[in-house]
Amino acid sequence: MRWWAAANFVSNVGTWTQLTVQNLLVLQITGSAAVTGLSVSLQAAPGLLLGLAGGAVVDRWSHKVTATVCQALLAAVAFATCLLVALGRLDLPALMALALVTGVVATVDGPACSLLGNGLVPARDVPSAIGVGSLVYSAGRLVGAALAGVTVAAFGTAAAYGLNGLSFLFVASVIPFLRAAPDAGEPAEAPPAGAVEEDRGVRAGLRYFLGRPRLVALAAMNAVSALFGRNYSLTLVVLVTGPLAGNAASFSWVSTTLAAGGIVGAVLGARLRSPGVRLVAGLTAAGALLQVLAGFVPSTALLLVLVLPMAVAESVGDTAQSTLLQTDPPARMRGRVLGAWSTVRTGWGLAAPPLLGLLMEVLGVRAALVGGGLVIAAAITAGWLLRRPGSAPRRVQVRPDVLGAVPLPAAGRPVAGAPVLLSATLRPGVAGPAPVQAAAHPDTVAPVPVPA
């Protein structure tokens, strides 16, 4: 896991070094802000259209092989871009094609790398592994953004792409030496007989995602939060440079505080053990209420006081959310669940900035922050009130003297006087006998029926 974290840090440094100069490069080549935005959309679009298909590939093939191939392909794209920039041959069609290829590969690379990293630690430590990943991401972002200026000044724009290509190769070279933890969690169990192809398909992943209320709840919270808040790099820059009469230096302080809060949140998120939907909802609501308060601040100094907990709540919530997405589904479905999530997240990610921009144009930035925060809090409250009470399975213990004698197979007999502990999962509205496990002796475990 330490090697994997180091490889991801190098990769994030390379990625953010490239991203820091990429939009400027596109703008220099085309002279059009609209085309610059189109290149970003082209890179993100495959996540919207092919997310489930990419997840299905991850579920079908080895995570190590899939991640290695994807990293090698991303390195090839980065080196090709580096060469074209160095030779002065990067034109608009080549630029768009490279952006599209990068987006397609990323639909497979993202879930493959996430699930590969989770398999390096025991199942109980997956939240910590995800928290470490968030910490590495934030640290790589800070270092990459700083390194970009030095790299471009010393070696030119092409060097940023070359550095990113080398970072991908470093990850690809580390992957073959990684070893899964012995108790990394459940194996990728085979689907039921006679349903192999159906279970492996894209539709099966979508059906599973839509059939899990907790996953649907996460998607709904993410959508509302993305549409009416959380795009702090957009909303807060308008607030600082507008009503608060700040400048670029003032927003730099806000950006630094957001990054620091993200790192603190990643450290706290790494201590999570069994996060649930309630925790994500609570953190999302807390962030929304802090957003409301941010809409009333009279100065940048007071805004910084609110920005830090806002970033911490967002970071811890993201870690808890990622943990649920990567541990709730059975192993054979996790790639497709992450693919479905990529589709949802990309969709809202593309729709949110224009909507927030329109709200700020029509209502003003303060009203947009306050109104958006209230909408998020109200949506979470409504979801909480409208949830089906008692719909979750309950674990119960049944005393043996209530059930009477427990039939056991001939292979073993209970020890006289030994306690018999029965546990059953009961669902409201499900009648008839339910299977339970009777543990009368360490060597004797037998399923017994519970009377309706």
C-alpha positions as CSV (number, residue, x, y, z in Angstrom):
1,M,0.0,0.0,0.0
2,R,2.9,2.4,0.6
3,W,4.3,1.7,-2.8
4,W,0.8,2.3,-4.3
5,A,0.4,5.6,-2.4
6,A,3.8,6.7,-3.6
7,A,3.0,5.8,-7.2
8,N,-0.3,7.7,-7.0
9,F,1.4,10.7,-5.5
10,V,3.8,10.8,-8.5
11,S,0.9,10.3,-10.9
12,N,-1.1,13.1,-9.3
13,V,1.9,15.5,-9.5
14,G,2.3,14.7,-13.2
15,T,-1.4,15.1,-13.9
16,W,-1.8,18.4,-12.2
17,T,1.4,19.7,-13.8
18,Q,-0.2,19.0,-17.1
19,L,-3.6,20.3,-16.2
20,T,-2.2,23.5,-14.9
21,V,-0.9,24.4,-18.4
22,Q,-3.3,22.5,-20.6
23,N,-6.1,25.1,-20.8
24,L,-3.6,27.8,-21.5
25,L,-2.1,25.7,-24.3
26,V,-5.5,25.1,-25.9
27,L,-6.3,28.8,-25.7
28,Q,-3.0,29.7,-27.3
29,I,-3.5,27.2,-30.1
30,T,-7.1,28.1,-30.9
31,G,-7.6,31.6,-29.5
32,S,-11.1,30.6,-28.5
33,A,-12.4,30.2,-24.9
34,A,-15.3,28.2,-26.3
35,V,-13.0,25.7,-28.0
36,T,-11.0,25.5,-24.7
37,G,-14.3,24.5,-22.9
38,L,-15.1,22.1,-25.6
39,S,-11.8,20.2,-25.1
40,V,-12.6,19.9,-21.4
41,S,-16.0,18.5,-22.3
42,L,-14.7,16.1,-24.8
43,Q,-12.4,14.6,-22.2
44,A,-15.2,14.3,-19.7
45,A,-17.9,13.1,-22.1
46,P,-16.8,9.4,-22.2
47,G,-17.4,9.2,-18.5
48,L,-21.0,10.2,-19.1
49,L,-21.6,7.9,-22.1
50,L,-19.3,4.9,-21.4
51,G,-19.0,4.8,-17.6
52,L,-21.0,1.6,-17.2
53,A,-19.2,-0.1,-20.1
54,G,-15.9,0.8,-18.5
55,G,-17.0,-0.7,-15.2
56,A,-18.1,-3.9,-17.0
57,V,-14.5,-4.2,-18.4
58,V,-13.1,-3.8,-14.9
59,D,-15.5,-6.5,-13.5
60,R,-14.5,-9.0,-16.3
61,W,-10.7,-8.6,-16.2
62,S,-7.9,-8.6,-13.6
63,H,-7.6,-5.3,-11.9
64,K,-3.8,-5.4,-12.1
65,V,-3.7,-6.1,-15.8
66,T,-6.4,-3.6,-16.6
67,A,-4.8,-0.8,-14.6
68,T,-1.3,-1.5,-16.1
69,V,-2.7,-1.4,-19.7
70,C,-4.6,1.8,-19.0
71,Q,-1.6,3.6,-17.4
72,A,0.5,2.6,-20.4
73,L,-2.1,4.0,-22.8
74,L,-2.3,7.2,-20.9
75,A,1.5,7.5,-21.0
76,A,1.4,7.0,-24.7
77,V,-1.2,9.8,-25.1
78,A,0.9,12.2,-22.9
79,F,4.1,11.4,-24.9
80,A,2.3,11.9,-28.2
81,T,1.0,15.3,-27.1
82,C,4.5,16.2,-25.8
83,L,6.0,15.3,-29.2
84,L,3.4,17.3,-31.2
85,V,3.8,20.3,-29.0
86,A,7.6,20.2,-29.2
87,L,7.4,20.0,-33.0
88,G,4.8,22.6,-33.3
89,R,2.4,20.2,-35.0
90,L,-0.5,20.1,-32.5
91,D,-3.5,21.4,-34.3
92,L,-7.2,21.4,-33.3
93,P,-8.2,18.0,-34.7
94,A,-5.3,16.2,-33.1
95,L,-6.0,18.1,-29.8
96,M,-9.6,17.0,-29.7
97,A,-8.8,13.4,-30.7
98,L,-6.2,13.1,-27.9
99,A,-8.6,14.6,-25.4
100,L,-11.3,12.1,-26.4
101,V,-8.9,9.1,-26.2
102,T,-7.8,10.2,-22.7
103,G,-11.4,10.3,-21.6
104,V,-12.2,6.9,-23.0
105,V,-9.2,5.3,-21.3
106,A,-10.1,7.1,-18.0
107,T,-13.5,5.4,-17.9
108,V,-11.7,2.1,-17.3
109,D,-8.6,3.3,-15.5
110,G,-10.5,5.1,-12.7
111,P,-12.5,2.1,-11.3
112,A,-9.6,-0.4,-12.0
113,C,-7.1,1.7,-9.9
114,S,-9.6,2.3,-7.1
115,L,-10.5,-1.4,-6.7
116,L,-6.8,-2.4,-7.1
117,G,-5.8,-0.1,-4.2
118,N,-8.6,-1.4,-2.0
119,G,-7.4,-5.0,-2.4
120,L,-4.0,-4.1,-0.9
121,V,-5.4,-3.7,2.6
122,P,-7.7,-5.8,4.9
123,A,-11.4,-5.2,4.3
124,R,-11.7,-3.3,7.6
125,D,-9.0,-0.8,6.4
126,V,-10.6,0.1,3.1
127,P,-11.9,3.5,4.5
128,S,-8.4,4.3,5.6
129,A,-7.0,3.4,2.2
130,I,-9.5,5.7,0.5
131,G,-8.6,8.5,3.0
132,V,-5.0,8.0,2.1
133,G,-5.9,8.3,-1.6
134,S,-7.7,11.6,-0.9
135,L,-4.7,12.9,1.0
136,V,-2.3,11.8,-1.8
137,Y,-4.6,13.5,-4.4
138,S,-4.6,16.8,-2.5
139,A,-0.9,16.8,-1.9
140,G,-0.2,15.9,-5.5
141,R,-2.5,18.7,-6.6
142,L,-0.5,21.3,-4.6
143,V,2.9,20.1,-5.7
144,G,1.8,19.6,-9.3
145,A,0.4,23.2,-9.6
146,A,3.6,24.6,-8.1
147,L,5.9,22.4,-10.3
148,A,4.0,23.4,-13.5
149,G,5.3,27.0,-13.4
150,V,8.9,25.9,-12.8
151,T,8.7,23.2,-15.5
152,V,7.3,25.5,-18.2
153,A,9.7,28.3,-17.4
154,A,12.7,26.0,-17.5
155,F,11.8,23.5,-20.3
156,G,8.7,24.7,-22.1
157,T,5.1,23.6,-22.3
158,A,5.9,20.2,-23.9
159,A,7.9,19.2,-20.8
160,A,4.7,19.2,-18.7
161,Y,3.2,16.5,-20.9
162,G,6.5,14.6,-20.9
163,L,6.6,14.7,-17.1
164,N,3.0,13.4,-16.9
165,G,3.9,10.6,-19.3
166,L,6.8,9.5,-17.0
167,S,4.4,9.5,-14.0
168,F,2.1,7.1,-15.8
169,L,5.0,4.8,-16.6
170,F,6.0,4.9,-12.9
171,V,2.6,3.7,-11.9
172,A,2.6,1.0,-14.5
173,S,6.0,-0.3,-13.4
174,V,4.9,-0.5,-9.7
175,I,1.6,-2.4,-10.3
176,P,3.1,-5.9,-11.2
177,F,4.8,-6.0,-7.8
178,L,1.7,-5.2,-5.7
179,R,0.3,-8.0,-3.6
180,A,-3.3,-8.3,-2.4
181,A,-3.8,-8.5,1.4
182,P,-4.7,-12.0,2.6
183,D,-8.0,-10.8,4.1
184,A,-8.7,-8.1,1.6
185,G,-12.4,-9.0,1.5
186,E,-14.7,-11.2,-0.3
187,P,-13.5,-12.8,-3.6
188,A,-15.2,-12.0,-6.8
189,E,-17.8,-14.7,-6.5
190,A,-19.2,-16.3,-9.6
191,P,-22.7,-15.3,-10.6
192,P,-25.6,-17.9,-10.4
193,A,-25.5,-20.7,-12.8
194,G,-27.3,-20.0,-16.0
195,A,-27.1,-16.3,-15.6
196,V,-23.4,-15.7,-16.3
197,E,-23.7,-13.4,-19.4
198,E,-26.6,-11.5,-18.0
199,D,-24.9,-10.9,-14.7
200,R,-21.8,-9.7,-16.4
201,G,-23.5,-7.2,-18.6
202,V,-23.9,-3.5,-18.4
203,R,-27.6,-3.7,-17.8
204,A,-27.1,-5.9,-14.7
205,G,-24.8,-3.3,-13.2
206,L,-27.4,-0.6,-13.8
207,R,-30.2,-2.7,-12.4
208,Y,-28.1,-3.4,-9.3
209,F,-27.3,0.3,-8.8
210,L,-31.0,1.4,-9.2
211,G,-32.1,-1.4,-7.0
212,R,-30.0,-0.3,-4.0
213,P,-31.8,2.5,-2.1
214,R,-28.6,3.6,-0.4
215,L,-26.8,4.0,-3.7
216,V,-29.7,5.9,-5.2
217,A,-29.7,8.2,-2.1
218,L,-26.0,8.9,-2.6
219,A,-26.6,9.8,-6.2
220,A,-29.5,12.1,-5.4
221,M,-27.5,13.9,-2.7
222,N,-24.5,14.2,-5.0
223,A,-26.8,15.7,-7.7
224,V,-28.4,18.3,-5.5
225,S,-25.2,19.2,-3.9
226,A,-23.4,19.6,-7.3
227,L,-26.2,21.7,-8.8
228,F,-26.6,24.1,-5.9
229,G,-23.3,24.2,-4.1
230,R,-19.8,22.6,-3.7
231,N,-18.5,24.3,-6.9
232,Y,-16.5,26.6,-4.5
233,S,-13.9,27.4,-7.1
234,L,-16.7,29.0,-9.1
235,T,-19.0,30.5,-6.5
236,L,-16.3,31.8,-4.1
237,V,-14.2,33.5,-6.7
238,V,-17.3,35.5,-7.7
239,L,-18.1,36.3,-4.1
240,V,-14.5,37.4,-3.3
241,T,-13.9,39.5,-6.4
242,G,-17.5,40.9,-6.4
243,P,-19.4,41.8,-3.1
244,L,-16.2,41.4,-0.9
245,A,-14.2,43.7,-3.3
246,G,-11.2,41.4,-3.1
247,N,-8.5,40.6,-5.7
248,A,-6.6,37.6,-7.0
249,A,-4.4,37.5,-3.9
250,S,-7.6,37.3,-1.7
251,F,-8.9,34.4,-3.7
252,S,-5.5,32.8,-3.5
253,W,-6.0,32.7,0.3
254,V,-9.4,31.2,-0.1
255,S,-8.0,28.5,-2.5
256,T,-5.2,27.7,-0.1
257,T,-7.7,27.3,2.7
258,L,-9.8,25.0,0.6
259,A,-6.8,22.9,-0.1
260,A,-5.8,22.8,3.5
261,G,-9.3,21.8,4.6
262,G,-9.2,19.0,2.0
263,I,-6.1,17.6,3.5
264,V,-7.4,17.8,7.1
265,G,-10.6,16.1,5.9
266,A,-8.7,13.4,4.2
267,V,-6.8,12.7,7.4
268,L,-10.0,12.5,9.4
269,G,-11.7,10.4,6.7
270,A,-8.9,7.9,6.9
271,R,-10.0,7.1,10.4
272,L,-13.5,6.1,9.3
273,R,-14.4,2.4,9.8
274,S,-18.0,1.9,8.7
275,P,-19.4,5.1,7.2
276,G,-23.0,5.1,6.2
277,V,-25.5,7.2,4.2
278,R,-26.5,9.0,7.4
279,L,-22.9,10.3,7.8
280,V,-22.7,11.5,4.2
281,A,-26.1,13.2,4.5
282,G,-25.1,14.9,7.8
283,L,-21.9,16.2,6.3
284,T,-23.6,17.4,3.2
285,A,-26.2,19.2,5.2
286,A,-23.5,20.8,7.4
287,G,-21.6,22.0,4.3
288,A,-24.9,23.4,2.9
289,L,-25.6,25.4,6.1
290,L,-22.0,26.7,6.2
291,Q,-22.6,27.8,2.5
292,V,-25.7,29.7,3.7
293,L,-23.6,31.5,6.3
294,A,-20.9,32.3,3.7
295,G,-23.5,34.1,1.7
296,F,-23.8,36.7,4.5
297,V,-20.2,37.3,5.4
298,P,-19.0,41.0,5.2
299,S,-15.3,40.3,4.7
300,T,-12.8,37.9,3.3
301,A,-11.4,37.2,6.8
302,L,-14.7,35.9,8.0
303,L,-15.2,33.9,4.8
304,L,-11.9,32.1,5.5
305,V,-13.2,31.0,8.9
306,L,-16.2,29.3,7.2
307,V,-14.2,27.9,4.2
308,L,-12.0,25.6,6.3
309,P,-14.9,23.6,7.9
310,M,-16.7,23.6,4.5
311,A,-13.7,21.9,2.9
312,V,-13.3,19.5,5.8
313,A,-17.0,18.4,5.6
314,E,-16.7,18.0,1.8
315,S,-13.5,15.9,2.0
316,V,-14.7,13.6,4.8
317,G,-18.1,13.2,3.0
318,D,-16.3,12.3,-0.2
319,T,-14.2,9.7,1.6
320,A,-17.3,8.2,3.3
321,Q,-19.2,8.2,-0.1
322,S,-16.3,6.5,-1.9
323,T,-16.1,3.9,0.8
324,L,-19.8,3.0,0.4
325,L,-19.5,2.8,-3.3
326,Q,-16.5,0.5,-3.2
327,T,-17.6,-1.8,-0.4
328,D,-21.4,-2.0,-0.5
329,P,-21.7,-4.0,-3.8
330,P,-20.6,-7.6,-4.2
331,A,-17.1,-7.9,-5.6
332,R,-18.3,-8.9,-9.1
333,M,-20.4,-5.7,-9.4
334,R,-18.1,-3.1,-8.0
335,G,-16.6,-2.0,-11.3
336,R,-20.0,-1.4,-12.8
337,V,-21.2,0.4,-9.7
338,L,-18.3,2.7,-10.0
339,G,-19.0,3.1,-13.7
340,A,-22.6,4.0,-13.0
341,W,-21.4,6.5,-10.4
342,S,-18.9,8.0,-13.0
343,T,-21.9,8.5,-15.3
344,V,-23.9,10.2,-12.6
345,R,-21.1,12.4,-11.4
346,T,-20.0,13.4,-14.9
347,G,-23.5,14.4,-15.8
348,W,-24.0,16.6,-12.8
349,G,-20.4,17.9,-13.2
350,L,-21.2,19.1,-16.7
351,A,-24.6,20.6,-15.9
352,A,-23.7,22.3,-12.6
353,P,-21.3,25.1,-13.6
354,P,-23.7,26.6,-16.2
355,L,-26.6,26.4,-13.8
356,L,-24.7,28.0,-11.0
357,G,-23.4,30.7,-13.3
358,L,-27.0,31.4,-14.4
359,L,-28.2,31.6,-10.8
360,M,-25.5,34.0,-9.9
361,E,-26.3,36.2,-13.0
362,V,-30.0,36.3,-12.1
363,L,-30.0,36.3,-8.3
364,G,-26.6,37.6,-7.4
365,V,-23.8,35.5,-5.8
366,R,-25.0,36.0,-2.2
367,A,-28.6,34.9,-3.0
368,A,-27.3,32.0,-5.0
369,L,-25.2,30.8,-2.1
370,V,-27.9,31.2,0.4
371,G,-30.7,29.8,-1.8
372,G,-28.5,26.9,-3.0
373,G,-27.5,25.9,0.6
374,L,-31.2,26.0,1.7
375,V,-32.2,23.8,-1.2
376,I,-29.6,21.2,-0.4
377,A,-30.5,21.2,3.3
378,A,-34.2,21.0,2.5
379,A,-33.7,18.1,0.0
380,I,-31.7,16.1,2.6
381,T,-34.4,16.8,5.3
382,A,-37.2,15.8,2.9
383,G,-35.3,12.6,2.0
384,W,-34.9,11.8,5.7
385,L,-38.6,12.3,6.5
386,L,-39.8,10.4,3.4
387,R,-37.6,7.3,4.0
388,R,-39.4,4.1,4.6
389,P,-39.3,3.4,8.3
390,G,-38.1,-0.1,9.3
391,S,-37.1,-1.0,5.7
392,A,-33.6,-2.0,6.7
393,P,-32.9,-5.7,7.7
394,R,-32.7,-6.3,11.4
395,R,-30.4,-8.7,13.1
396,V,-32.1,-10.5,16.0
397,Q,-31.1,-13.2,18.5
398,V,-33.6,-15.9,19.2
399,R,-33.5,-17.9,22.5
400,P,-33.3,-21.7,21.9
401,D,-36.0,-22.4,24.6
402,V,-38.4,-20.4,22.5
403,L,-37.9,-22.5,19.4
404,G,-37.4,-25.8,21.2
405,A,-35.0,-28.5,19.9
406,V,-32.8,-27.6,17.1
407,P,-32.2,-30.4,14.5
408,L,-28.6,-30.9,13.6
409,P,-26.9,-33.2,11.0
410,A,-25.5,-36.5,12.0
411,A,-22.0,-35.2,11.5
412,G,-22.1,-33.5,14.9
413,R,-24.2,-33.2,18.1
414,P,-24.5,-30.3,20.4
415,V,-22.7,-30.5,23.7
416,A,-25.1,-31.0,26.6
417,G,-25.8,-27.7,28.3
418,A,-24.0,-25.7,25.6
419,P,-25.8,-22.4,24.7
420,V,-27.3,-22.2,21.2
421,L,-27.2,-18.8,19.6
422,L,-29.6,-18.2,16.7
423,S,-29.4,-15.1,14.5
424,A,-31.8,-14.2,11.7
425,T,-32.3,-11.4,9.2
426,L,-35.9,-10.4,9.3
427,R,-37.5,-8.1,6.7
428,P,-40.8,-6.4,7.2
429,G,-43.5,-7.8,5.0
430,V,-41.7,-11.1,4.3
431,A,-43.7,-14.0,5.6
432,G,-42.8,-17.6,5.9
433,P,-39.8,-19.4,7.3
434,A,-36.4,-17.6,7.3
435,P,-33.0,-19.4,7.3
436,V,-30.9,-19.0,10.5
437,Q,-27.6,-20.4,11.7
438,A,-27.5,-22.5,14.8
439,A,-24.1,-22.5,16.5
440,A,-24.2,-25.1,19.3
441,H,-20.6,-26.1,19.1
442,P,-17.5,-24.7,17.3
443,D,-17.5,-27.7,14.9
444,T,-21.3,-27.9,14.4
445,V,-23.0,-25.3,12.3
446,A,-26.3,-26.2,10.6
447,P,-29.2,-24.2,9.0
448,V,-32.5,-24.6,10.8
449,P,-36.0,-23.3,9.9
450,V,-37.7,-20.6,12.0
451,P,-41.5,-21.1,12.3
452,A,-43.4,-18.3,10.6
